[in-house]
Structures are given as structure tokens and as C-alpha cells.
Amino acid sequence: MAVIRRCLGCQSTDSTNNLLRAVAVDHKLVVDEGKKLPGRGAYVHRNQDCISLSLQRRAWGRALKVGPKLDCDALENLSRSTDLAKTRLNG
């Protein structure tokens, strides 16, 4: 049974298998590829449009309940990537 979550970009619901999870660690956004990091997680589709839209809306700080001082460099770099499927996140 698939778990359903809402994308911070397009606001549609989808299975977590199709979404990218991220958590806040010391006011820095960390992409959780294995979906095993502790803490509150937020989800976004693996496409440039949804990632860019979520960053533009500043949705990550609110969703992760850490406030506006969240460093989203990991996702900003990913949103500029030409091929999201081949990009390794956080090392």
C-alpha cells in the first residue's frame, strides 16, 4: 500500500515513490534519498517546475516548521540541473 503525500510545488497528492523527501538539519535543507532521516519531512515532485515553484513560494520553512532562515541550497542547485534523474543528491 503506497503512502500518499502532497507536493510542495504543485500541491497535488501522489505516492511517496514519485516524490523527493527533504528534512531540515540545523536550519539546512537535506534531501533524504533513502527516506530514512529522522524528523519532519516534506515532499516535492522530482521535476524542475515543482522544485522551483516550492522554492519560489518559500514553502519549505513553513512545511518543516523551522521558519524563513532555512538554507535551501541543495534544492536550488537541483532545480537548475538539466537532468534530475541522473543527479545524485547530497553526495
C-alpha positions as CSV (number, residue, x, y, z in Angstrom):
1,M,0.0,0.0,0.0
2,A,1.5,3.3,-1.1
3,V,1.7,6.3,1.2
4,I,0.2,9.5,-0.2
5,R,1.8,12.9,0.4
6,R,1.3,16.4,-1.0
7,C,3.9,18.1,-3.3
8,L,5.0,21.5,-2.0
9,G,5.3,22.7,-5.6
10,C,2.1,21.8,-7.5
11,Q,0.0,21.0,-4.4
12,S,-1.2,17.7,-5.9
13,T,-1.1,14.4,-4.0
14,D,1.0,11.5,-5.1
15,S,2.7,8.4,-3.8
16,T,5.9,8.9,-1.9
17,N,7.6,6.7,-4.5
18,N,7.2,9.5,-7.0
19,L,8.2,12.3,-4.6
20,L,11.5,13.6,-3.3
21,R,11.7,13.9,0.6
22,A,13.7,16.5,2.4
23,V,14.3,17.3,6.1
24,A,15.8,20.2,8.0
25,V,19.0,19.5,9.8
26,D,20.4,22.5,11.7
27,H,18.5,25.0,9.5
28,K,19.8,23.4,6.3
29,L,17.6,21.5,3.9
30,V,18.9,18.0,3.3
31,V,17.5,15.8,0.6
32,D,16.6,12.4,2.0
33,E,17.1,9.9,-0.8
34,G,16.7,6.8,1.4
35,K,13.7,8.3,3.2
36,K,15.2,7.3,6.5
37,L,16.4,10.5,8.1
38,P,14.7,11.4,11.4
39,G,12.4,14.4,11.7
40,R,9.6,16.1,9.9
41,G,9.8,15.6,6.2
42,A,8.3,17.5,3.3
43,Y,7.9,16.3,-0.3
44,V,8.2,17.6,-3.8
45,H,7.9,16.0,-7.3
46,R,11.3,15.2,-9.0
47,N,10.9,17.9,-11.7
48,Q,12.3,21.3,-12.1
49,D,8.9,23.0,-12.2
50,C,7.7,21.7,-8.8
51,I,11.1,22.3,-7.1
52,S,11.3,25.8,-8.5
53,L,7.7,26.6,-7.5
54,S,8.2,25.3,-4.0
55,L,11.3,27.5,-3.6
56,Q,9.6,30.5,-5.0
57,R,6.7,30.1,-2.6
58,R,9.2,29.7,0.3
59,A,7.1,26.6,1.3
60,W,10.0,24.6,2.9
61,G,10.5,26.6,6.0
62,R,6.7,26.5,6.8
63,A,6.3,22.9,5.9
64,L,9.3,21.8,8.1
65,K,8.3,24.3,10.8
66,V,11.8,25.9,11.0
67,G,11.0,29.4,9.8
68,P,12.3,31.6,7.0
69,K,16.0,31.1,7.9
70,L,16.2,27.7,6.2
71,D,19.1,27.2,3.8
72,C,17.7,25.6,0.6
73,D,20.9,25.4,-1.5
74,A,20.6,21.7,-2.1
75,L,17.2,22.1,-3.8
76,E,18.2,25.4,-5.6
77,N,21.1,23.6,-7.2
78,L,18.9,20.6,-8.1
79,S,16.3,22.9,-9.7
80,R,19.0,24.2,-12.1
81,S,20.1,20.7,-13.0
82,T,19.3,19.7,-16.6
83,D,18.7,16.0,-15.8
84,L,17.1,15.3,-12.4
85,A,17.1,11.6,-12.9
86,K,20.8,11.3,-13.2
87,T,21.7,13.8,-10.5
88,R,22.9,12.4,-7.2
89,L,21.8,14.5,-4.3
90,N,23.9,15.2,-1.2
91,G,26.9,13.3,-2.3
